Amino acid sequence: MEVRLLVSKWCPVCPQAEQVWSEVARREPIDYQVLDIAEPAGRALVANLRVRTVPALVVDGKLAAVGLQSLGDALKIAQQAA
């Protein structure tokens, strides 16, 4: 499962989202990457998926969630998508 977390430097909750999803990546077999929306790869996903809010979670190329998830909710997302 490919998980991309879209973040920005100006987002106040993005660091928390990164911590949550880093912990999920330690516990679950996911291909996890953080993408800044100011960088080309992040911009491309934002444009393709029409993302308007960060943090945004993309699972296997599809927008799966927007906003900050609790660790429990993030683990459920990872387990359901596996």
mmCIF file of the N, C-alpha and C atoms, coordinates in Angstrom:
data_MODEL
# 
_entry.id   MODEL 
# 
loop_
_atom_site.group_PDB 
_atom_site.id 
_atom_site.type_symbol 
_atom_site.label_atom_id 
_atom_site.label_alt_id 
_atom_site.label_comp_id 
_atom_site.label_asym_id 
_atom_site.label_entity_id 
_atom_site.label_seq_id 
_atom_site.pdbx_PDB_ins_code 
_atom_site.Cartn_x 
_atom_site.Cartn_y 
_atom_site.Cartn_z 
_atom_site.occupancy 
_atom_site.B_iso_or_equiv 
_atom_site.pdbx_formal_charge 
_atom_site.auth_seq_id 
_atom_site.auth_comp_id 
_atom_site.auth_asym_id 
_atom_site.auth_atom_id 
_atom_site.pdbx_PDB_model_num 
ATOM 1   N N  . MET A 1 1  ? 0.842  -1.163 0.000  1.00 0.00 ? 1  MET A N  1 
ATOM 2   C CA . MET A 1 1  ? 0.000  0.000  0.000  1.00 0.00 ? 1  MET A CA 1 
ATOM 3   C C  . MET A 1 1  ? 0.896  1.238  0.000  1.00 0.00 ? 1  MET A C  1 
ATOM 4   N N  . GLU A 1 2  ? 0.565  2.175  -0.881 1.00 0.00 ? 2  GLU A N  1 
ATOM 5   C CA . GLU A 1 2  ? 1.329  3.410  -1.013 1.00 0.00 ? 2  GLU A CA 1 
ATOM 6   C C  . GLU A 1 2  ? 0.583  4.544  -0.312 1.00 0.00 ? 2  GLU A C  1 
ATOM 7   N N  . VAL A 1 3  ? 1.229  5.161  0.664  1.00 0.00 ? 3  VAL A N  1 
ATOM 8   C CA . VAL A 1 3  ? 0.629  6.248  1.439  1.00 0.00 ? 3  VAL A CA 1 
ATOM 9   C C  . VAL A 1 3  ? 1.474  7.501  1.258  1.00 0.00 ? 3  VAL A C  1 
ATOM 10  N N  . ARG A 1 4  ? 0.826  8.570  0.822  1.00 0.00 ? 4  ARG A N  1 
ATOM 11  C CA . ARG A 1 4  ? 1.491  9.860  0.668  1.00 0.00 ? 4  ARG A CA 1 
ATOM 12  C C  . ARG A 1 4  ? 0.761  10.870 1.544  1.00 0.00 ? 4  ARG A C  1 
ATOM 13  N N  . LEU A 1 5  ? 1.497  11.535 2.405  1.00 0.00 ? 5  LEU A N  1 
ATOM 14  C CA . LEU A 1 5  ? 0.941  12.574 3.261  1.00 0.00 ? 5  LEU A CA 1 
ATOM 15  C C  . LEU A 1 5  ? 1.354  13.919 2.685  1.00 0.00 ? 5  LEU A C  1 
ATOM 16  N N  . LEU A 1 6  ? 0.371  14.703 2.266  1.00 0.00 ? 6  LEU A N  1 
ATOM 17  C CA . LEU A 1 6  ? 0.623  16.028 1.708  1.00 0.00 ? 6  LEU A CA 1 
ATOM 18  C C  . LEU A 1 6  ? 0.614  17.051 2.831  1.00 0.00 ? 6  LEU A C  1 
ATOM 19  N N  . VAL A 1 7  ? 1.678  17.831 2.909  1.00 0.00 ? 7  VAL A N  1 
ATOM 20  C CA . VAL A 1 7  ? 1.836  18.809 3.991  1.00 0.00 ? 7  VAL A CA 1 
ATOM 21  C C  . VAL A 1 7  ? 2.351  20.127 3.418  1.00 0.00 ? 7  VAL A C  1 
ATOM 22  N N  . SER A 1 8  ? 2.382  21.137 4.277  1.00 0.00 ? 8  SER A N  1 
ATOM 23  C CA . SER A 1 8  ? 3.011  22.408 3.915  1.00 0.00 ? 8  SER A CA 1 
ATOM 24  C C  . SER A 1 8  ? 3.723  22.967 5.136  1.00 0.00 ? 8  SER A C  1 
ATOM 25  N N  . LYS A 1 9  ? 4.652  23.844 4.885  1.00 0.00 ? 9  LYS A N  1 
ATOM 26  C CA . LYS A 1 9  ? 5.409  24.450 5.982  1.00 0.00 ? 9  LYS A CA 1 
ATOM 27  C C  . LYS A 1 9  ? 4.548  25.366 6.840  1.00 0.00 ? 9  LYS A C  1 
ATOM 28  N N  . TRP A 1 10 ? 3.503  25.963 6.269  1.00 0.00 ? 10 TRP A N  1 
ATOM 29  C CA . TRP A 1 10 ? 2.647  26.901 7.000  1.00 0.00 ? 10 TRP A CA 1 
ATOM 30  C C  . TRP A 1 10 ? 1.495  26.226 7.739  1.00 0.00 ? 10 TRP A C  1 
ATOM 31  N N  . CYS A 1 11 ? 1.343  24.946 7.595  1.00 0.00 ? 11 CYS A N  1 
ATOM 32  C CA . CYS A 1 11 ? 0.241  24.200 8.216  1.00 0.00 ? 11 CYS A CA 1 
ATOM 33  C C  . CYS A 1 11 ? 0.563  23.912 9.686  1.00 0.00 ? 11 CYS A C  1 
ATOM 34  N N  . PRO A 1 12 ? -0.281 24.377 10.618 1.00 0.00 ? 12 PRO A N  1 
ATOM 35  C CA . PRO A 1 12 ? 0.029  24.183 12.037 1.00 0.00 ? 12 PRO A CA 1 
ATOM 36  C C  . PRO A 1 12 ? -0.121 22.745 12.536 1.00 0.00 ? 12 PRO A C  1 
ATOM 37  N N  . VAL A 1 13 ? -0.958 21.925 11.887 1.00 0.00 ? 13 VAL A N  1 
ATOM 38  C CA . VAL A 1 13 ? -1.153 20.549 12.368 1.00 0.00 ? 13 VAL A CA 1 
ATOM 39  C C  . VAL A 1 13 ? -0.384 19.516 11.550 1.00 0.00 ? 13 VAL A C  1 
ATOM 40  N N  . CYS A 1 14 ? 0.269  19.948 10.479 1.00 0.00 ? 14 CYS A N  1 
ATOM 41  C CA . CYS A 1 14 ? 1.006  18.991 9.643  1.00 0.00 ? 14 CYS A CA 1 
ATOM 42  C C  . CYS A 1 14 ? 2.114  18.248 10.398 1.00 0.00 ? 14 CYS A C  1 
ATOM 43  N N  . PRO A 1 15 ? 2.874  18.900 11.284 1.00 0.00 ? 15 PRO A N  1 
ATOM 44  C CA . PRO A 1 15 ? 3.877  18.141 12.039 1.00 0.00 ? 15 PRO A CA 1 
ATOM 45  C C  . PRO A 1 15 ? 3.258  17.016 12.885 1.00 0.00 ? 15 PRO A C  1 
ATOM 46  N N  . GLN A 1 16 ? 2.082  17.254 13.441 1.00 0.00 ? 16 GLN A N  1 
ATOM 47  C CA . GLN A 1 16 ? 1.405  16.202 14.209 1.00 0.00 ? 16 GLN A CA 1 
ATOM 48  C C  . GLN A 1 16 ? 0.985  15.064 13.286 1.00 0.00 ? 16 GLN A C  1 
ATOM 49  N N  . ALA A 1 17 ? 0.478  15.401 12.105 1.00 0.00 ? 17 ALA A N  1 
ATOM 50  C CA . ALA A 1 17 ? 0.081  14.375 11.140 1.00 0.00 ? 17 ALA A CA 1 
ATOM 51  C C  . ALA A 1 17 ? 1.290  13.542 10.724 1.00 0.00 ? 17 ALA A C  1 
ATOM 52  N N  . GLU A 1 18 ? 2.425  14.194 10.534 1.00 0.00 ? 18 GLU A N  1 
ATOM 53  C CA . GLU A 1 18 ? 3.647  13.469 10.184 1.00 0.00 ? 18 GLU A CA 1 
ATOM 54  C C  . GLU A 1 18 ? 4.039  12.498 11.294 1.00 0.00 ? 18 GLU A C  1 
ATOM 55  N N  . GLN A 1 19 ? 3.917  12.911 12.541 1.00 0.00 ? 19 GLN A N  1 
ATOM 56  C CA . GLN A 1 19 ? 4.237  12.023 13.666 1.00 0.00 ? 19 GLN A CA 1 
ATOM 57  C C  . GLN A 1 19 ? 3.307  10.817 13.689 1.00 0.00 ? 19 GLN A C  1 
ATOM 58  N N  . VAL A 1 20 ? 2.017  11.062 13.504 1.00 0.00 ? 20 VAL A N  1 
ATOM 59  C CA . VAL A 1 20 ? 1.037  9.969  13.517 1.00 0.00 ? 20 VAL A CA 1 
ATOM 60  C C  . VAL A 1 20 ? 1.348  8.969  12.412 1.00 0.00 ? 20 VAL A C  1 
ATOM 61  N N  . TRP A 1 21 ? 1.528  9.463  11.183 1.00 0.00 ? 21 TRP A N  1 
ATOM 62  C CA . TRP A 1 21 ? 1.737  8.547  10.065 1.00 0.00 ? 21 TRP A CA 1 
ATOM 63  C C  . TRP A 1 21 ? 3.120  7.902  10.075 1.00 0.00 ? 21 TRP A C  1 
ATOM 64  N N  . SER A 1 22 ? 4.104  8.544  10.673 1.00 0.00 ? 22 SER A N  1 
ATOM 65  C CA . SER A 1 22 ? 5.410  7.894  10.851 1.00 0.00 ? 22 SER A CA 1 
ATOM 66  C C  . SER A 1 22 ? 5.276  6.704  11.793 1.00 0.00 ? 22 SER A C  1 
ATOM 67  N N  . GLU A 1 23 ? 4.468  6.865  12.831 1.00 0.00 ? 23 GLU A N  1 
ATOM 68  C CA . GLU A 1 23 ? 4.224  5.750  13.760 1.00 0.00 ? 23 GLU A CA 1 
ATOM 69  C C  . GLU A 1 23 ? 3.456  4.628  13.064 1.00 0.00 ? 23 GLU A C  1 
ATOM 70  N N  . VAL A 1 24 ? 2.476  4.980  12.245 1.00 0.00 ? 24 VAL A N  1 
ATOM 71  C CA . VAL A 1 24 ? 1.744  3.958  11.486 1.00 0.00 ? 24 VAL A CA 1 
ATOM 72  C C  . VAL A 1 24 ? 2.716  3.193  10.590 1.00 0.00 ? 24 VAL A C  1 
ATOM 73  N N  . ALA A 1 25 ? 3.620  3.903  9.936  1.00 0.00 ? 25 ALA A N  1 
ATOM 74  C CA . ALA A 1 25 ? 4.590  3.264  9.042  1.00 0.00 ? 25 ALA A CA 1 
ATOM 75  C C  . ALA A 1 25 ? 5.529  2.329  9.798  1.00 0.00 ? 25 ALA A C  1 
ATOM 76  N N  . ARG A 1 26 ? 5.782  2.624  11.065 1.00 0.00 ? 26 ARG A N  1 
ATOM 77  C CA . ARG A 1 26 ? 6.604  1.719  11.879 1.00 0.00 ? 26 ARG A CA 1 
ATOM 78  C C  . ARG A 1 26 ? 5.840  0.442  12.218 1.00 0.00 ? 26 ARG A C  1 
ATOM 79  N N  . ARG A 1 27 ? 4.523  0.542  12.328 1.00 0.00 ? 27 ARG A N  1 
ATOM 80  C CA . ARG A 1 27 ? 3.711  -0.596 12.771 1.00 0.00 ? 27 ARG A CA 1 
ATOM 81  C C  . ARG A 1 27 ? 3.115  -1.424 11.633 1.00 0.00 ? 27 ARG A C  1 
ATOM 82  N N  . GLU A 1 28 ? 2.890  -0.792 10.505 1.00 0.00 ? 28 GLU A N  1 
ATOM 83  C CA . GLU A 1 28 ? 2.203  -1.454 9.393  1.00 0.00 ? 28 GLU A CA 1 
ATOM 84  C C  . GLU A 1 28 ? 3.102  -1.473 8.154  1.00 0.00 ? 28 GLU A C  1 
ATOM 85  N N  . PRO A 1 29 ? 2.948  -2.486 7.303  1.00 0.00 ? 29 PRO A N  1 
ATOM 86  C CA . PRO A 1 29 ? 3.777  -2.574 6.095  1.00 0.00 ? 29 PRO A CA 1 
ATOM 87  C C  . PRO A 1 29 ? 3.257  -1.645 4.990  1.00 0.00 ? 29 PRO A C  1 
ATOM 88  N N  . ILE A 1 30 ? 3.560  -0.357 5.108  1.00 0.00 ? 30 ILE A N  1 
ATOM 89  C CA . ILE A 1 30 ? 3.122  0.604  4.102  1.00 0.00 ? 30 ILE A CA 1 
ATOM 90  C C  . ILE A 1 30 ? 4.327  1.305  3.492  1.00 0.00 ? 30 ILE A C  1 
ATOM 91  N N  . ASP A 1 31 ? 4.172  1.735  2.253  1.00 0.00 ? 31 ASP A N  1 
ATOM 92  C CA . ASP A 1 31 ? 5.173  2.556  1.565  1.00 0.00 ? 31 ASP A CA 1 
ATOM 93  C C  . ASP A 1 31 ? 4.773  3.999  1.837  1.00 0.00 ? 31 ASP A C  1 
ATOM 94  N N  . TYR A 1 32 ? 5.415  4.631  2.818  1.00 0.00 ? 32 TYR A N  1 
ATOM 95  C CA . TYR A 1 32 ? 5.011  5.946  3.324  1.00 0.00 ? 32 TYR A CA 1 
ATOM 96  C C  . TYR A 1 32 ? 5.987  7.023  2.907  1.00 0.00 ? 32 TYR A C  1 
ATOM 97  N N  . GLN A 1 33 ? 5.433  8.148  2.465  1.00 0.00 ? 33 GLN A N  1 
ATOM 98  C CA . GLN A 1 33 ? 6.272  9.282  2.088  1.00 0.00 ? 33 GLN A CA 1 
ATOM 99  C C  . GLN A 1 33 ? 5.529  10.576 2.397  1.00 0.00 ? 33 GLN A C  1 
ATOM 100 N N  . VAL A 1 34 ? 6.250  11.560 2.904  1.00 0.00 ? 34 VAL A N  1 
ATOM 101 C CA . VAL A 1 34 ? 5.706  12.895 3.146  1.00 0.00 ? 34 VAL A CA 1 
ATOM 102 C C  . VAL A 1 34 ? 6.069  13.763 1.946  1.00 0.00 ? 34 VAL A C  1 
ATOM 103 N N  . LEU A 1 35 ? 5.067  14.453 1.396  1.00 0.00 ? 35 LEU A N  1 
ATOM 104 C CA . LEU A 1 35 ? 5.299  15.338 0.261  1.00 0.00 ? 35 LEU A CA 1 
ATOM 105 C C  . LEU A 1 35 ? 4.856  16.751 0.605  1.00 0.00 ? 35 LEU A C  1 
ATOM 106 N N  . ASP A 1 36 ? 5.768  17.695 0.457  1.00 0.00 ? 36 ASP A N  1 
ATOM 107 C CA . ASP A 1 36 ? 5.444  19.105 0.672  1.00 0.00 ? 36 ASP A CA 1 
ATOM 108 C C  . ASP A 1 36 ? 4.754  19.626 -0.587 1.00 0.00 ? 36 ASP A C  1 
ATOM 109 N N  . ILE A 1 37 ? 3.635  20.322 -0.421 1.00 0.00 ? 37 ILE A N  1 
ATOM 110 C CA . ILE A 1 37 ? 2.890  20.798 -1.585 1.00 0.00 ? 37 ILE A CA 1 
ATOM 111 C C  . ILE A 1 37 ? 3.607  21.929 -2.322 1.00 0.00 ? 37 ILE A C  1 
ATOM 112 N N  . ALA A 1 38 ? 4.682  22.441 -1.760 1.00 0.00 ? 38 ALA A N  1 
ATOM 113 C CA . ALA A 1 38 ? 5.483  23.459 -2.443 1.00 0.00 ? 38 ALA A CA 1 
ATOM 114 C C  . ALA A 1 38 ? 6.499  22.832 -3.396 1.00 0.00 ? 38 ALA A C  1 
ATOM 115 N N  . GLU A 1 39 ? 6.714  21.529 -3.271 1.00 0.00 ? 39 GLU A N  1 
ATOM 116 C CA . GLU A 1 39 ? 7.664  20.808 -4.117 1.00 0.00 ? 39 GLU A CA 1 
ATOM 117 C C  . GLU A 1 39 ? 6.927  20.199 -5.318 1.00 0.00 ? 39 GLU A C  1 
ATOM 118 N N  . PRO A 1 40 ? 7.635  19.905 -6.421 1.00 0.00 ? 40 PRO A N  1 
ATOM 119 C CA . PRO A 1 40 ? 6.976  19.409 -7.635 1.00 0.00 ? 40 PRO A CA 1 
ATOM 120 C C  . PRO A 1 40 ? 6.101  18.164 -7.437 1.00 0.00 ? 40 PRO A C  1 
ATOM 121 N N  . ALA A 1 41 ? 6.577  17.170 -6.721 1.00 0.00 ? 41 ALA A N  1 
ATOM 122 C CA . ALA A 1 41 ? 5.780  15.943 -6.542 1.00 0.00 ? 41 ALA A CA 1 
ATOM 123 C C  . ALA A 1 41 ? 4.503  16.231 -5.759 1.00 0.00 ? 41 ALA A C  1 
ATOM 124 N N  . GLY A 1 42 ? 4.606  17.046 -4.737 1.00 0.00 ? 42 GLY A N  1 
ATOM 125 C CA . GLY A 1 42 ? 3.430  17.418 -3.954 1.00 0.00 ? 42 GLY A CA 1 
ATOM 126 C C  . GLY A 1 42 ? 2.454  18.250 -4.755 1.00 0.00 ? 42 GLY A C  1 
ATOM 127 N N  . ARG A 1 43 ? 2.981  19.201 -5.517 1.00 0.00 ? 43 ARG A N  1 
ATOM 128 C CA . ARG A 1 43 ? 2.126  20.048 -6.366 1.00 0.00 ? 43 ARG A CA 1 
ATOM 129 C C  . ARG A 1 43 ? 1.364  19.212 -7.381 1.00 0.00 ? 43 ARG A C  1 
ATOM 130 N N  . ALA A 1 44 ? 2.035  18.215 -7.944 1.00 0.00 ? 44 ALA A N  1 
ATOM 131 C CA . ALA A 1 44 ? 1.389  17.366 -8.948 1.00 0.00 ? 44 ALA A CA 1 
ATOM 132 C C  . ALA A 1 44 ? 0.200  16.616 -8.349 1.00 0.00 ? 44 ALA A C  1 
ATOM 133 N N  . LEU A 1 45 ? 0.375  16.047 -7.160 1.00 0.00 ? 45 LEU A N  1 
ATOM 134 C CA . LEU A 1 45 ? -0.740 15.340 -6.516 1.00 0.00 ? 45 LEU A CA 1 
ATOM 135 C C  . LEU A 1 45 ? -1.875 16.292 -6.165 1.00 0.00 ? 45 LEU A C  1 
ATOM 136 N N  . VAL A 1 46 ? -1.542 17.467 -5.659 1.00 0.00 ? 46 VAL A N  1 
ATOM 137 C CA . VAL A 1 46 ? -2.562 18.463 -5.324 1.00 0.00 ? 46 VAL A CA 1 
ATOM 138 C C  . VAL A 1 46 ? -3.381 18.808 -6.563 1.00 0.00 ? 46 VAL A C  1 
ATOM 139 N N  . ALA A 1 47 ? -2.713 19.022 -7.678 1.00 0.00 ? 47 ALA A N  1 
ATOM 140 C CA . ALA A 1 47 ? -3.408 19.374 -8.915 1.00 0.00 ? 47 ALA A CA 1 
ATOM 141 C C  . ALA A 1 47 ? -4.265 18.217 -9.428 1.00 0.00 ? 47 ALA A C  1 
ATOM 142 N N  . ASN A 1 48 ? -3.703 17.009 -9.434 1.00 0.00 ? 48 ASN A N  1 
ATOM 143 C CA . ASN A 1 48 ? -4.434 15.849 -9.959 1.00 0.00 ? 48 ASN A CA 1 
ATOM 144 C C  . ASN A 1 48 ? -5.655 15.494 -9.126 1.00 0.00 ? 48 ASN A C  1 
ATOM 145 N N  . LEU A 1 49 ? -5.542 15.612 -7.813 1.00 0.00 ? 49 LEU A N  1 
ATOM 146 C CA . LEU A 1 49 ? -6.631 15.204 -6.921 1.00 0.00 ? 49 LEU A CA 1 
ATOM 147 C C  . LEU A 1 49 ? -7.479 16.385 -6.447 1.00 0.00 ? 49 LEU A C  1 
ATOM 148 N N  . ARG A 1 50 ? -7.109 17.574 -6.865 1.00 0.00 ? 50 ARG A N  1 
ATOM 149 C CA . ARG A 1 50 ? -7.824 18.800 -6.476 1.00 0.00 ? 50 ARG A CA 1 
ATOM 150 C C  . ARG A 1 50 ? -7.909 18.962 -4.958 1.00 0.00 ? 50 ARG A C  1 
ATOM 151 N N  . VAL A 1 51 ? -6.793 18.732 -4.320 1.00 0.00 ? 51 VAL A N  1 
ATOM 152 C CA . VAL A 1 51 ? -6.702 18.871 -2.865 1.00 0.00 ? 51 VAL A CA 1 
ATOM 153 C C  . VAL A 1 51 ? -6.705 20.354 -2.519 1.00 0.00 ? 51 VAL A C  1 
ATOM 154 N N  . ARG A 1 52 ? -7.502 20.727 -1.521 1.00 0.00 ? 52 ARG A N  1 
ATOM 155 C CA . ARG A 1 52 ? -7.600 22.130 -1.122 1.00 0.00 ? 52 ARG A CA 1 
ATOM 156 C C  . ARG A 1 52 ? -7.150 22.366 0.318  1.00 0.00 ? 52 ARG A C  1 
ATOM 157 N N  . THR A 1 53 ? -6.947 21.301 1.070  1.00 0.00 ? 53 THR A N  1 
ATOM 158 C CA . THR A 1 53 ? -6.599 21.416 2.480  1.00 0.00 ? 53 THR A CA 1 
ATOM 159 C C  . THR A 1 53 ? -5.490 20.430 2.817  1.00 0.00 ? 53 THR A C  1 
ATOM 160 N N  . VAL A 1 54 ? -4.577 20.843 3.674  1.00 0.00 ? 54 VAL A N  1 
ATOM 161 C CA . VAL A 1 54 ? -3.552 19.943 4.191  1.00 0.00 ? 54 VAL A CA 1 
ATOM 162 C C  . VAL A 1 54 ? -3.644 19.917 5.709  1.00 0.00 ? 54 VAL A C  1 
ATOM 163 N N  . PRO A 1 55 ? -3.246 18.849 6.332  1.00 0.00 ? 55 PRO A N  1 
ATOM 164 C CA . PRO A 1 55 ? -2.681 17.657 5.724  1.00 0.00 ? 55 PRO A CA 1 
ATOM 165 C C  . PRO A 1 55 ? -3.742 16.863 4.967  1.00 0.00 ? 55 PRO A C  1 
ATOM 166 N N  . ALA A 1 56 ? -3.300 16.223 3.910  1.00 0.00 ? 56 ALA A N  1 
ATOM 167 C CA . ALA A 1 56 ? -4.176 15.370 3.113  1.00 0.00 ? 56 ALA A CA 1 
ATOM 168 C C  . ALA A 1 56 ? -3.478 14.028 2.922  1.00 0.00 ? 56 ALA A C  1 
ATOM 169 N N  . LEU A 1 57 ? -4.260 12.981 3.005  1.00 0.00 ? 57 LEU A N  1 
ATOM 170 C CA . LEU A 1 57 ? -3.728 11.627 2.911  1.00 0.00 ? 57 LEU A CA 1 
ATOM 171 C C  . LEU A 1 57 ? -4.148 10.998 1.591  1.00 0.00 ? 57 LEU A C  1 
ATOM 172 N N  . VAL A 1 58 ? -3.169 10.513 0.845  1.00 0.00 ? 58 VAL A N  1 
ATOM 173 C CA . VAL A 1 58 ? -3.423 9.849  -0.426 1.00 0.00 ? 58 VAL A CA 1 
ATOM 174 C C  . VAL A 1 58 ? -2.993 8.395  -0.274 1.00 0.00 ? 58 VAL A C  1 
ATOM 175 N N  . VAL A 1 59 ? -3.930 7.483  -0.501 1.00 0.00 ? 59 VAL A N  1 
ATOM 176 C CA . VAL A 1 59 ? -3.654 6.051  -0.391 1.00 0.00 ? 59 VAL A CA 1 
ATOM 177 C C  . VAL A 1 59 ? -3.850 5.428  -1.765 1.00 0.00 ? 59 VAL A C  1 
ATOM 178 N N  . ASP A 1 60 ? -2.799 4.824  -2.271 1.00 0.00 ? 60 ASP A N  1 
ATOM 179 C CA . ASP A 1 60 ? -2.821 4.187  -3.586 1.00 0.00 ? 60 ASP A CA 1 
ATOM 180 C C  . ASP A 1 60 ? -3.394 5.112  -4.657 1.00 0.00 ? 60 ASP A C  1 
ATOM 181 N N  . GLY A 1 61 ? -2.970 6.372  -4.624 1.00 0.00 ? 61 GLY A N  1 
ATOM 182 C CA . GLY A 1 61 ? -3.347 7.326  -5.651 1.00 0.00 ? 61 GLY A CA 1 
ATOM 183 C C  . GLY A 1 61 ? -4.691 8.004  -5.477 1.00 0.00 ? 61 GLY A C  1 
ATOM 184 N N  . LYS A 1 62 ? -5.406 7.679  -4.406 1.00 0.00 ? 62 LYS A N  1 
ATOM 185 C CA . LYS A 1 62 ? -6.729 8.267  -4.175 1.00 0.00 ? 62 LYS A CA 1 
ATOM 186 C C  . LYS A 1 62 ? -6.736 9.043  -2.865 1.00 0.00 ? 62 LYS A C  1 
ATOM 187 N N  . LEU A 1 63 ? -7.433 10.170 -2.857 1.00 0.00 ? 63 LEU A N  1 
ATOM 188 C CA . LEU A 1 63 ? -7.561 10.962 -1.643 1.00 0.00 ? 63 LEU A CA 1 
ATOM 189 C C  . LEU A 1 63 ? -8.356 10.158 -0.618 1.00 0.00 ? 63 LEU A C  1 
ATOM 190 N N  . ALA A 1 64 ? -7.733 9.864  0.522  1.00 0.00 ? 64 ALA A N  1 
ATOM 191 C CA . ALA A 1 64 ? -8.358 9.010  1.533  1.00 0.00 ? 64 ALA A CA 1 
ATOM 192 C C  . ALA A 1 64 ? -8.861 9.794  2.735  1.00 0.00 ? 64 ALA A C  1 
ATOM 193 N N  . ALA A 1 65 ? -8.201 10.895 3.073  1.00 0.00 ? 65 ALA A N  1 
ATOM 194 C CA . ALA A 1 65 ? -8.600 11.662 4.254  1.00 0.00 ? 65 ALA A CA 1 
ATOM 195 C C  . ALA A 1 65 ? -7.965 13.045 4.187  1.00 0.00 ? 65 ALA A C  1 
ATOM 196 N N  . VAL A 1 66 ? -8.625 13.981 4.856  1.00 0.00 ? 66 VAL A N  1 
ATOM 197 C CA . VAL A 1 66 ? -8.111 15.344 4.974  1.00 0.00 ? 66 VAL A CA 1 
ATOM 198 C C  . VAL A 1 66 ? -8.144 15.710 6.447  1.00 0.00 ? 66 VAL A C  1 
ATOM 199 N N  . GLY A 1 67 ? -7.106 16.378 6.902  1.00 0.00 ? 67 GLY A N  1 
ATOM 200 C CA . GLY A 1 67 ? -7.046 16.777 8.301  1.00 0.00 ? 67 GLY A CA 1 
ATOM 201 C C  . GLY A 1 67 ? -6.177 15.827 9.106  1.00 0.00 ? 67 GLY A C  1 
ATOM 202 N N  . LEU A 1 68 ? -6.188 16.035 10.393 1.00 0.00 ? 68 LEU A N  1 
ATOM 203 C CA . LEU A 1 68 ? -5.367 15.258 11.322 1.00 0.00 ? 68 LEU A CA 1 
ATOM 204 C C  . LEU A 1 68 ? -6.147 14.062 11.846 1.00 0.00 ? 68 LEU A C  1 
ATOM 205 N N  . GLN A 1 69 ? -5.581 12.867 11.695 1.00 0.00 ? 69 GLN A N  1 
ATOM 206 C CA . GLN A 1 69 ? -6.189 11.658 12.241 1.00 0.00 ? 69 GLN A CA 1 
ATOM 207 C C  . GLN A 1 69 ? -5.507 11.303 13.560 1.00 0.00 ? 69 GLN A C  1 
ATOM 208 N N  . SER A 1 70 ? -6.269 10.697 14.443 1.00 0.00 ? 70 SER A N  1 
ATOM 209 C CA . SER A 1 70 ? -5.663 10.128 15.645 1.00 0.00 ? 70 SER A CA 1 
ATOM 210 C C  . SER A 1 70 ? -4.864 8.906  15.219 1.00 0.00 ? 70 SER A C  1 
ATOM 211 N N  . LEU A 1 71 ? -3.984 8.434  16.082 1.00 0.00 ? 71 LEU A N  1 
ATOM 212 C CA . LEU A 1 71 ? -3.221 7.231  15.762 1.00 0.00 ? 71 LEU A CA 1 
ATOM 213 C C  . LEU A 1 71 ? -4.158 6.057  15.518 1.00 0.00 ? 71 LEU A C  1 
ATOM 214 N N  . GLY A 1 72 ? -5.186 5.917  16.341 1.00 0.00 ? 72 GLY A N  1 
ATOM 215 C CA . GLY A 1 72 ? -6.140 4.822  16.167 1.00 0.00 ? 72 GLY A CA 1 
ATOM 216 C C  . GLY A 1 72 ? -6.843 4.877  14.824 1.00 0.00 ? 72 GLY A C  1 
ATOM 217 N N  . ASP A 1 73 ? -7.301 6.057  14.434 1.00 0.00 ? 73 ASP A N  1 
ATOM 218 C CA . ASP A 1 73 ? -7.975 6.203  13.140 1.00 0.00 ? 73 ASP A CA 1 
ATOM 219 C C  . ASP A 1 73 ? -7.009 5.951  11.987 1.00 0.00 ? 73 ASP A C  1 
ATOM 220 N N  . ALA A 1 74 ? -5.784 6.423  12.117 1.00 0.00 ? 74 ALA A N  1 
ATOM 221 C CA . ALA A 1 74 ? -4.788 6.217  11.071 1.00 0.00 ? 74 ALA A CA 1 
ATOM 222 C C  . ALA A 1 74 ? -4.465 4.731  10.911 1.00 0.00 ? 74 ALA A C  1 
ATOM 223 N N  . LEU A 1 75 ? -4.349 4.023  12.015 1.00 0.00 ? 75 LEU A N  1 
ATOM 224 C CA . LEU A 1 75 ? -4.104 2.577  11.939 1.00 0.00 ? 75 LEU A CA 1 
ATOM 225 C C  . LEU A 1 75 ? -5.266 1.866  11.262 1.00 0.00 ? 75 LEU A C  1 
ATOM 226 N N  . LYS A 1 76 ? -6.495 2.281  11.550 1.00 0.00 ? 76 LYS A N  1 
ATOM 227 C CA . LYS A 1 76 ? -7.668 1.681  10.893 1.00 0.00 ? 76 LYS A CA 1 
ATOM 228 C C  . LYS A 1 76 ? -7.625 1.918  9.391  1.00 0.00 ? 76 LYS A C  1 
ATOM 229 N N  . ILE A 1 77 ? -7.282 3.138  8.978  1.00 0.00 ? 77 ILE A N  1 
ATOM 230 C CA . ILE A 1 77 ? -7.182 3.443  7.547  1.00 0.00 ? 77 ILE A CA 1 
ATOM 231 C C  . ILE A 1 77 ? -6.144 2.535  6.896  1.00 0.00 ? 77 ILE A C  1 
ATOM 232 N N  . ALA A 1 78 ? -4.995 2.394  7.524  1.00 0.00 ? 78 ALA A N  1 
ATOM 233 C CA . ALA A 1 78 ? -3.920 1.563  6.971  1.00 0.00 ? 78 ALA A CA 1 
ATOM 234 C C  . ALA A 1 78 ? -4.333 0.099  6.898  1.00 0.00 ? 78 ALA A C  1 
ATOM 235 N N  . GLN A 1 79 ? -4.994 -0.397 7.922  1.00 0.00 ? 79 GLN A N  1 
ATOM 236 C CA . GLN A 1 79 ? -5.396 -1.800 7.952  1.00 0.00 ? 79 GLN A CA 1 
ATOM 237 C C  . GLN A 1 79 ? -6.521 -2.085 6.963  1.00 0.00 ? 79 GLN A C  1 
ATOM 238 N N  . GLN A 1 80 ? -7.448 -1.159 6.791  1.00 0.00 ? 80 GLN A N  1 
ATOM 239 C CA . GLN A 1 80 ? -8.551 -1.356 5.851  1.00 0.00 ? 80 GLN A CA 1 
ATOM 240 C C  . GLN A 1 80 ? -8.073 -1.305 4.408  1.00 0.00 ? 80 GLN A C  1 
ATOM 241 N N  . ALA A 1 81 ? -7.069 -0.487 4.145  1.00 0.00 ? 81 ALA A N  1 
ATOM 242 C CA . ALA A 1 81 ? -6.573 -0.340 2.781  1.00 0.00 ? 81 ALA A CA 1 
ATOM 243 C C  . ALA A 1 81 ? -5.632 -1.471 2.383  1.00 0.00 ? 81 ALA A C  1 
ATOM 244 N N  . ALA A 1 82 ? -5.117 -2.203 3.358  1.00 0.00 ? 82 ALA A N  1 
ATOM 245 C CA . ALA A 1 82 ? -4.150 -3.273 3.067  1.00 0.00 ? 82 ALA A CA 1 
ATOM 246 C C  . ALA A 1 82 ? -4.800 -4.448 2.367  1.00 0.00 ? 82 ALA A C  1 
# 
